[in-house]
Amino acid sequence: MLRNLLIAALGAALAACASAPTEETPAMPDWSIAIHGGAGVITRDNLSPDQEAAYTAALETALQAGAQILEAGGSALDAVEAAVVVMEDDPLFNSGYGAVMTAAGTHELDASIMVGDGRDAGAVAGVTTTKNPIRLARAVMEQSEHVMFAGPGADAFSAAHGLEQVDNSYFTTERRKRALERVLESRARTAADRHGTVGAVALDRSGTLAAATSTGGMTAKAPGRVGDSPLIGAATYAQNGVCAVSATGHGEYFIRVGVARTICSRIELAGDSLEGAAETALGEVAALGGDGGVIVMGGDGEVAFVFNSEGMYRGRAAPGVLETAIFAEEAETAGE
Ligand code: ASP
């Protein structure tokens, strides 16, 4: 059955948008998951109906992967990892297979994951041979005494811990090669060249929140450049009873604002609503000149999608609900 996802404008100043829960959505679902596949200039003019259908199907597949785990009583951590792995394996998104290329024509991948119970976290930056960087971020969290590995040390940790290894060329697609050539030739990035990161937030039946984010970064980024996606507190945060956040956007600005931690702090300390906290953080990003979006989940599984770009690939699921949306002004939805 099709449902409408309510989209509410959150203020012309920010040009931010958020979705409100549908009337059918229980106020306190016993599990909940939300995902994003990047924010940016995504309008009906620059996305064909075929592309729209492909993104919608991909978002639904990712949501279902997480939802199945949660419905079976699995953990929020397993759910966000599973949803992100689906998007890492899908070349539509800028993460894993199909990630954007550095100026040197290679791939350097960033990812982070956090669980709200105990606030354990793991992150990796600039990894080159791990098929699913989000799995490596989780391995860092669970199998090392550290929170973050970068570069060759991260690749070595990955191989030593038995994660699936691939040649760097595995991540390359024609679409990303063409984008790199265009950016190197024009010496300018379009908004699309700066976006496409994937992420997920979830609440499981035990009340634990988790968040995960994975990206290839920006097209033609300088080798060694690290964005916000692997930084706990910038793109990713989870704290039980407060919120879980995954962000996407122009990373330099998200790092400087500390977007994910700012949102959770405002909810925890200032009593902001999910939308209010996200609006404030993205307002700071916009004031500095950046754009992007966030998915935010409250301690009770409520979800907010807030972005100051022209669209964000996004979706959510809860018992009896499965919805996706792409454009700012309208949402495609699918339910059961
Ligand atoms: N935040 C990512 C970065 O700056 C890009 C994105 O979200 O698409 O690396």
Residues whose N, C-alpha, C, O or C-beta is under 5 A from the ligand:
A	BS01	LIG	G38 R194 H195 G196 T197 T215 G217 M218 G227 D228 S229 A247 T248 G249 H250 G251 E252
